[in-house]
């Protein structure tokens, strides 16, 4: 499988945005994706993750067979679950350490720090059962569920693509009702509704699996699709800009609301958000492909690639850096723009440095362990 440098760059960009978005008084958070698009970095990360799953599945199945691909993603689901559990424990301990130093922070709930110290085994249990999903890590719970389904669902997608798409859409339509039945620490089910977000994830997988067959057909209608995609993206941007302007833009906002209806919810994956990011994916993949490749090859683009290639390790690092960065920006209170900006830059550089260390030492070590296991088998 050949790596797509633009894909790695966008994954890295998504992680940087996720980190900054979770630092409430960050200065650079006003320039993240959520400020000029109706969707945010979470949707971008899930779509790109699905696309990568599709590409990897196709490569592994072609070289080693379907059973190998199924086993690989079953193992990957376990790895993400493990990251959710131990990442939650580590995040709670970091929060407890900050509170012990009298460094307030709002990126995560303080109760995690209380629970991990008062009842560490109980806290481990609720994380391991996924009954509790700590904020900042809650998207991993959905990722575990979706990845665990991949060994069964991708063969169905490959055999019945249209039927699978229809079933995914129907499941999305009933997502709010179904999510309410999921056992969870909060009322209403998981925060990231798996029955809604599955449609975006499997859309990404389908893009990775069928891109060679579908793209020649779509390219015959390139101009029309580009116009529709740009229109959908700009429509979402207009909603965001109108909301930021506030009261003076009320007539404009009311006119837009006549088109999209009521509230555009994130957690169930509103259709407006879904269509906007799918439109954006076409713009990035086709009319802006050359620009994206040049950006990815730049010095900044390479740094973002390295963050994106860090994968799960980079995600955990970005979450922990969100908590630390939030604490550094809030303590002492009343910091100026320059100091908060310095913390933003520090957090980004730290995320890049940690990702490079992982790629240099951690990833090769992980590969060597996998090869030794395969040799023994």
Buried (B, 14 or more C-beta within 10 A) or exposed (E): EEEBBBBBBBBBBBBBBBBBBBBEBBBBBEEBBBBEBBBBBBBBBBBBBBBBBBBBBBBBBEEEEBEEBBBBBBEBBEBBBEBBBBBBBBBBBBBBEBBEEEBEBBBBBBEBBBBBBEEEEEBBEBBBEBBBBBBBBBBBBBBBBBBBBBBEBBBEBBEEBEEBBEBBEEBBBEBBEBBEEBEBEEEEBBBBBBBBBBBBBBBBBBBBBBBEEEEEEBEEEEEEBBEBBBEBBBBBBBBBBBEEEEEEBEEBBEEBBEEBEEEBEBBBBBBBBBBBBBBBBBBBBBBBEEEBBEBBEEEEBBBBBBBBBBBBBBBBBBBBBBBBBBBBBBBEEEBEEEBBBBBBEBBBEBBBBBBBBBBEEBBEEEEEEEEEEEEEE
